[in-house]
Amino acid sequence: MVISSALIIWKGLIYITGSESPVVVVLSGSMEPGFKRGDILFLNMNKDPIRAGQIVVFNDGRDVPIVHRVIEVHEQRDSKEADILTKGSISLISS
């Protein structure tokens, strides 16, 4: 019963937030002092443009998502892509 309830809650969070990983745990100290190692984050997909200062979560092929703060956004004029410079990493995100 407990496992079934947890699965239903998890699937409900996926549907409500629009994220396949609606809950993540901070694994490193790269986001301190804002987020400390072990903090639990609830994610929500947003269709608004990404801006400097926002917290983003992305997956670069690893098993766990990466949480970083956006430092700069460089939009490509000829496509719907943007180069996003984050604290500790660079990622290419399609709009």
N, C-alpha and C positions, 0 to 999 in steps of 0.2 A: 504494500500500500504506500509506504514512504517513497519507494523508488518510482512508482507510477505517478505520485503527486509531484515529485521533483521533475520528472520528465515533462509533465503537463505544464508546469510553471516555466521551465526552460523554453519549451516550444512557444508558449504564450509570449515570453519576452522577445524571442526571435521575431515573431509576428508584429508585436507592438513597436519595437525599436527599428525594425528593418535591417538589423545587423545579424550576421550568422554567428557572431561571438558577442552577445549582449553584455557579458560580464567578463572582465579581465582583471588579473592581479599584476601589480607593478613588480617586476622581477629584479630591477637594478636601481641604483641610486642616481641615474642620469637626469631625473626630473626633480631632484631635490632643490629647493625646499618646498616646492609646490606639492609634489607627491612623493611619499617615502616608500621604500621597499616594503612590500606586503600590503599596500593600500589596495582596496577593491574599487574598480571603476565600472560604472554602468554606462554603456555606449548607446548612442542614438545616431542613426544615419540622418544626415542633413543634406538637402539639395542646394543650399546656399553656396556661393563661391567661397573658397578657402582664403582666409586672410591671415596676415602676420599676427602673431600672438595667440592664435587658436591652438587647441590641443587636437592632434590628429592621430589616428590609429591606422596603420597600414601593414601589409604583409609582403615581405620581400622574398618569399619562397621558404621561409622558416616555418617550423611547426607552431610557433606562438606569434601573435600580432605584436607590432612595435608601437609604443606610445611615445610621441615626441611633440615638442612645441614648435610651431611654424615660425621661422625667423624671417624668411623672404619668400615672395611668390613672383615668379617670372613667367607671365603668360605668353604663349606662342601665338603670334598673330595669324599664321596660316593654318592652324589646326585648333582642335578643342583640347589641347594638352597644355600643361603648365609644369615648369620645373619648380619643385617645392624644396626649399632649403630648410631643414629642421635641425634642432639641437642634436648634434651627434650623427646626423645622417643626411643624405640627399636621396630624394625619391622622385620618380616621374609618375604623376597621377593624371589620369584622363578625366575630363569633365563630362 
